[in-house]
Amino acid sequence: MGITVSKRKKKKNVRNEEGGEKQRDPNTAEGERHEDEREDSAEERMFDDREGEQLGQVEDEFSDNDNKSNEAEDEDNEPQNEEDEKNEEDDPEEEEGEEEEEEEEEEEEEEEEKEGEGEGEGEGEANEEEKKTKLLANYSEKLQKALMGDLNTEFPDNVKIVRIFTSSTFTDTSVERNTLMERVYPRLKSYCQERGYDFQVVDMRWGVRDESTDDHMTTELCMRELRACQKLSTGPNFITFLGQKYGYRPFPATIAAAEFEKLLGAIDTKEDLQLLKHWFWRDDNAVPAQYLLQPITSLLPDYRNFENKELRKKASSDWWAAFERMQVVLRMAAEKVLTNKRDQHKYQQSVTEDEIRRGIINTPSPSKHCFWFKRVILDLTANIDAKNAGKFIDKTWGEIVSVDENAQKLLSTLREKDLPRVLPSENIMTYDVKWTEQGVDPSVSPEHAQYIEKLCKDFYSILTQMIDTGIKDNETSDSRDSFAEELFQHGSFCQKKCKSFYGR
């Protein structure tokens, strides 16, 4: 189109030159202009047609060349295709062999892919296990169990408290306990408060109600408080003053039905059999069934009759007579029919031994949490006939008073074998003193006064060291981590709910 426009302009210029200086008629000027436009448009069409013809010729030449090249290629390929067709027609067995080889190759490739996938999956699982192992290795054993959903463990409570359970027989350590209560415990309380901790001491001489004695729940209350100290306390949680007295030995208040009926079968006298059946009643609501020792007031109503002292005294005498007889009968029957030594021992052991076994012997890391202040009266057996000797050593009562050899044998096993086996010597402090008329009396004996003074100093020094170590461990333990704390709280909540859940 650019060429056409330039020619048109050139033509107009030629006409203007030819016209020269001639005068145009205004009536004919318009007609000439229309003629010029018609001539120009005709020339444009003619030029466009020639241009289109040229382009068409070029395109035709290109298409002819393509067709010729395609025809040549087809001619070249025809002989080869014919040869292939002939070969295919001539060798059908070769074709089948090739197909079989191709199928075998495909199968091998599929097997290799499957093996690769299997190895990949195995490696992936191994990597995942390795990652889990490395992740769990960063946590303590208790936190690992919590992460895995193991509820068979004690979850720590994030409380800042030092709570100590003191264990001993009551009559032979009253001076030591009272002195510590007056002179040492207040100092330890201030020491803990300065470090942001509370200090508590559990002494079962106080706080046990008559109702608990009536229902035979005193021992259970002791064990419940012991467990609370073990769970809550930072640092020390169990202190024993075990001396030369084995202590009170009650029989179990709850006995499995199968075991109790086996014991009944070993009793020879009718009176003893009736006595046990009178005080122990079968409870079939329990699973499995069991026999329960009945509350004292249910069979002796005057046992807690505070208005009539004579009736209360008589009821108390009747109860203790029945208790002592049942105690002897059950021990003898247990030795006859119970083959398991542990089952026999529960009818023999004292409350103090039960506390020590639960608080020291059967616990992990007793060296961190337990201590034994051991007092020995060197000439106690030589003064067995003294009035107050029964407060410091187990004696038989009756016409002939002597040392209770059975109790002393059990005490010796506990003191000389079982306790030293689990408690390091660094956790045992021994004090040797001599007998006085009142037993231990610092107001009369200078030796006893020095003993009490040394006990107070040692008690404060040892307990503060254990408290400092416990606080340090507590500050770096899992329970201080917010994630671990929340996890432990969930686990503890689940345990509490599971304990009180009974399916139908």
Secondary structure, DSSP 8 states (H G I E B T S, - for coil): -HHHHHHHHHHHHHHHHHHTT----HHHHHHHHHHHHHHHHHHHHHHHHHHHHHHHHHHHHHHHHHHHHHHHHHHHHHHHHHHHHHHHHH-HHHHHHHHHHHHHHHHHHHHHHHHHHHHHHHHHHHHHHHHHHHHHHTS-HHHHHHHTT--SS-------EEEEEEES-STTSHHHHHHHHHHTHHHHHHHHHHTT-EEEEE-TTSS--HHHHHTT-HHHHHHHHHHHHHHH-SS--EEE---S--------SEEEHHHHHHHHTT---HHHHHHHHHHEEEETTSSS-EEEE--HHHH-GGGG-SS-HHHHHHHHHHHHHHHHHHHHHHHHHHHHH---HHHHHTTT--HHHHHHIIIIITSS-HHHHEEEEEEEETTTGGGTTSTTGGGTS-EE-SSS-EE-HHHHHHHHHIIIIIHHHHS-GGGEEEEEE--BTTBS-TTT-HHHHHHHHHHHHHHHHHHHHHHHHHHHHHHTSGGGSHHHHHHHHHHHHHHHHHHT----
